[in-house]
């Protein structure tokens, strides 16, 4: 049996309370699941509103049975019409489709994505344009087999910019090249290690919103087909007054 793990880490640009990136997940009607990652132009509340709007539209289309590429094109058409070609966003749709037995990546993002397997590291960096700026934009679609000891690493452009203002290089390619695929380490471990390195070269103050999405296919000896989802997120302590408890009679 194989186990599919997915881990996500997001951090906002230093000084912003909220990331302009949005990630949504959906179970596919025909079996499997999809993750939609959108990076709205700019940062802060405006970028978040835009990315949330686009991610919601993509999820709605996928839920209705649209294919990933068709959903990506429809979201582009919506943004291009809605903002008249004046606003851009990047869009990644990462899916595991149980009907075809494939991992699917639909990418409208100049940043590449990486696949680590027993054969080594492969960078998928075909030219790809953001959505929203020009008519007839198409996603770059990649199909991958669901095979053990495979890791797929997707991210927004904030990761590429990590360390840029200090003249430091994240060295992402070299790090991923050295990741021991057959050790079977979790998707969460890989995601957290990439984020740690990015924050280190940014001196703990990210220069842009960054999101990292990692999918891992690993062998499993589990006897029960239990699905689990765990989410953790920081929340500011509430500033509103605590309501008084009613007095005992």
C-alpha positions as CSV (number, residue, x, y, z in Angstrom):
1,X,0.0,0.0,0.0
2,X,1.1,3.6,-0.7
3,X,0.5,6.6,1.5
4,X,0.1,10.1,0.1
5,X,1.2,12.9,2.4
6,X,0.7,16.6,1.8
7,X,2.2,19.3,3.9
8,X,1.9,23.1,3.5
9,X,3.8,26.0,5.1
10,X,2.8,29.6,4.6
11,X,4.3,32.8,6.0
12,X,3.4,36.4,5.3
13,X,5.8,39.2,4.2
14,X,7.4,40.8,7.2
15,X,5.2,43.6,8.6
16,X,2.0,42.1,7.1
17,X,-0.4,40.4,9.3
18,X,-1.8,38.2,6.6
19,X,-0.3,36.4,3.6
20,X,-1.5,37.3,0.1
21,X,-1.3,33.6,-0.9
22,X,-4.3,31.3,-0.6
23,X,-4.4,27.6,-0.5
24,X,-7.5,25.5,-0.8
25,X,-8.1,21.7,-0.9
26,X,-10.9,19.7,-2.3
27,X,-11.7,16.0,-2.8
28,X,-12.3,15.3,-6.5
29,X,-15.7,14.0,-7.5
30,X,-14.1,11.0,-9.3
31,X,-11.7,10.2,-6.5
32,X,-8.5,11.8,-5.3
33,X,-7.9,15.4,-4.2
34,X,-6.7,18.7,-5.5
35,X,-4.8,21.6,-4.0
36,X,-5.1,25.1,-5.4
37,X,-2.4,27.6,-4.6
38,X,-2.9,31.2,-5.7
39,X,-0.5,34.1,-5.2
40,X,-2.3,37.5,-5.8
41,X,-0.3,40.4,-7.1
42,X,1.2,42.5,-4.4
43,X,0.8,41.7,-0.7
44,X,-1.5,42.4,2.2
45,X,-5.3,42.6,2.3
46,X,-5.7,43.4,-1.4
47,X,-3.6,40.5,-2.5
48,X,-5.4,38.2,-0.1
49,X,-8.9,39.2,-1.3
50,X,-7.9,38.5,-4.9
51,X,-6.2,35.2,-4.2
52,X,-9.1,34.0,-2.1
53,X,-11.6,34.9,-4.8
54,X,-9.6,33.1,-7.5
55,X,-8.9,30.0,-5.4
56,X,-12.6,29.8,-4.5
57,X,-13.6,29.9,-8.2
58,X,-11.1,27.2,-9.1
59,X,-12.3,24.9,-6.3
60,X,-15.9,25.4,-7.4
61,X,-15.1,24.4,-10.9
62,X,-13.1,21.3,-9.8
63,X,-15.9,20.3,-7.5
64,X,-18.3,20.4,-10.4
65,X,-16.1,18.0,-12.3
66,X,-14.1,20.3,-14.5
67,X,-10.6,19.1,-15.6
68,X,-7.7,20.9,-14.0
69,X,-6.5,22.6,-17.2
70,X,-10.1,23.7,-18.0
71,X,-10.5,25.1,-14.5
72,X,-7.2,27.0,-14.8
73,X,-8.2,28.6,-18.1
74,X,-11.6,29.6,-16.7
75,X,-10.1,31.2,-13.7
76,X,-7.7,33.2,-16.0
77,X,-10.6,34.3,-18.2
78,X,-12.5,35.4,-15.1
79,X,-9.6,37.5,-13.8
80,X,-8.8,38.9,-17.2
81,X,-12.4,40.1,-17.7
82,X,-12.9,41.1,-14.1
83,X,-9.8,43.3,-13.9
84,X,-9.5,44.1,-17.6
85,X,-6.0,42.7,-17.9
86,X,-4.6,45.0,-15.2
87,X,-3.9,42.5,-12.4
88,X,-1.9,39.3,-12.4
89,X,-1.8,36.2,-10.2
90,X,0.0,32.9,-10.2
91,X,-2.0,29.7,-10.1
92,X,-0.9,26.2,-9.3
93,X,-3.3,23.2,-9.2
94,X,-1.7,20.0,-7.8
95,X,-3.9,16.9,-8.0
96,X,-3.8,13.2,-7.3
97,X,-6.4,11.7,-9.6
98,X,-7.5,8.2,-8.7
99,X,-9.3,7.7,-12.0
100,X,-6.2,8.1,-14.1
101,X,-3.7,7.0,-11.4
102,X,-1.7,10.2,-12.0
103,X,-0.3,13.2,-10.2
104,X,-1.3,16.3,-12.2
105,X,0.2,19.7,-12.1
106,X,-1.4,22.6,-13.9
107,X,0.9,25.6,-13.6
108,X,0.5,29.3,-14.4
109,X,3.6,30.4,-12.5
110,X,7.0,31.5,-13.8
111,X,8.5,29.7,-10.7
112,X,9.3,26.1,-11.5
113,X,8.3,23.1,-9.4
114,X,10.5,20.2,-8.5
115,X,10.1,16.4,-8.3
116,X,12.4,14.2,-6.2
117,X,12.4,10.5,-6.9
118,X,14.8,7.6,-6.7
119,X,16.2,8.7,-10.0
120,X,17.2,12.1,-8.6
121,X,15.9,15.7,-8.9
122,X,13.9,17.0,-11.9
123,X,13.1,20.6,-12.4
124,X,9.9,21.5,-14.4
125,X,10.7,25.0,-15.5
126,X,9.0,25.3,-18.9
127,X,8.0,28.9,-19.6
128,X,4.7,29.7,-17.9
129,X,2.8,32.9,-17.6
130,X,0.7,34.3,-14.7
131,X,-3.0,34.6,-15.3
132,X,-4.9,37.8,-15.8
133,X,-2.7,39.9,-18.0
134,X,-3.1,38.6,-21.5
135,X,-5.9,36.8,-23.4
136,X,-5.7,33.1,-24.2
137,X,-3.3,32.2,-21.4
138,X,-2.9,28.4,-21.0
139,X,-1.5,26.4,-18.1
140,X,1.5,24.2,-18.5
141,X,0.2,20.7,-17.6
142,X,2.4,17.9,-16.3
143,X,1.4,14.3,-15.6
144,X,3.5,12.2,-13.2
145,X,3.0,8.5,-12.1
146,X,2.0,7.8,-8.6
147,X,5.1,5.8,-7.5
148,X,6.8,5.3,-4.2
149,X,9.5,7.6,-2.9
150,X,8.3,10.6,-5.0
151,X,8.2,14.1,-3.7
152,X,6.6,17.1,-5.5
153,X,7.6,20.5,-4.3
154,X,5.5,23.6,-5.3
155,X,5.9,27.1,-4.1
156,X,5.1,30.8,-4.7
157,X,7.7,33.3,-5.9
158,X,8.4,34.6,-2.4
159,X,10.6,31.5,-1.9
160,X,12.7,32.4,-5.0
161,X,13.3,35.8,-3.5
162,X,14.5,34.6,-0.1
163,X,17.8,36.1,0.8
164,X,17.8,38.4,-2.3
165,X,18.1,41.7,-0.4
166,X,21.1,40.4,1.6
167,X,22.9,38.9,-1.4
168,X,22.3,35.4,-0.1
169,X,21.2,32.3,-2.1
170,X,18.8,29.8,-0.8
171,X,20.5,27.1,-2.7
172,X,17.2,25.3,-3.2
173,X,18.3,23.1,-6.1
174,X,21.4,21.9,-4.3
175,X,19.3,21.2,-1.1
176,X,16.6,19.3,-3.0
177,X,19.2,17.3,-4.9
178,X,20.6,16.0,-1.7
179,X,17.2,15.0,-0.2
180,X,17.3,11.2,0.5
181,X,14.2,10.1,-1.3
182,X,14.5,6.4,-0.3
183,X,14.8,7.3,3.4
184,X,11.0,7.9,3.3
185,X,11.1,11.1,5.3
186,X,7.7,12.8,5.6
187,X,6.3,15.6,3.4
188,X,6.2,17.8,6.6
189,X,9.9,17.3,7.3
190,X,10.8,18.4,3.8
191,X,8.5,21.4,3.8
192,X,9.7,22.6,7.2
193,X,13.3,22.3,6.2
194,X,12.8,24.4,3.1
195,X,10.9,27.0,5.1
196,X,13.6,27.0,7.8
197,X,16.3,27.7,5.2
198,X,14.3,30.4,3.5
199,X,13.7,32.2,6.8
200,X,17.4,31.9,7.7
201,X,18.6,33.7,4.5
202,X,15.9,36.3,5.0
203,X,17.1,36.9,8.6
204,X,13.7,35.9,9.9
205,X,12.0,38.8,8.1
206,X,10.5,37.4,4.8
207,X,10.7,40.0,2.0
208,X,7.6,38.5,0.3
209,X,4.7,36.2,1.1
210,X,5.9,32.6,0.6
211,X,4.0,29.3,0.5
212,X,5.5,25.8,0.1
213,X,3.3,22.8,-0.8
214,X,4.9,19.3,-0.7
215,X,3.3,16.1,-1.8
216,X,5.0,12.8,-1.0
217,X,4.1,9.3,-2.1
218,X,5.6,6.8,0.4
219,X,5.2,3.1,1.1
220,X,2.9,2.2,4.0
221,X,2.3,-0.9,6.1
222,X,-1.0,0.5,7.5
223,X,-3.8,-2.1,7.5
224,X,-6.7,0.4,7.8
225,X,-7.5,3.0,5.1
226,X,-7.7,6.0,7.5
227,X,-7.5,9.5,6.1
228,X,-6.2,12.2,8.4
229,X,-5.9,16.0,8.1
230,X,-4.0,18.1,10.6
231,X,-3.7,21.9,10.5
232,X,-1.9,24.3,12.7
233,X,-1.9,28.1,12.5
234,X,-0.9,31.0,14.6
235,X,-3.7,33.3,15.8
236,X,-3.2,36.7,17.6
237,X,-4.6,36.8,21.1
238,X,-8.1,38.3,21.1
239,X,-8.2,42.0,22.1
240,X,-11.9,42.1,22.8
241,X,-13.0,42.0,26.4
242,X,-13.9,38.6,27.9
243,X,-17.6,38.4,28.6
244,X,-18.5,38.1,32.3
245,X,-19.8,34.8,33.5
246,X,-23.4,34.9,34.9
247,X,-23.6,35.0,38.6
248,X,-24.7,31.9,40.4
249,X,-28.1,32.1,41.9
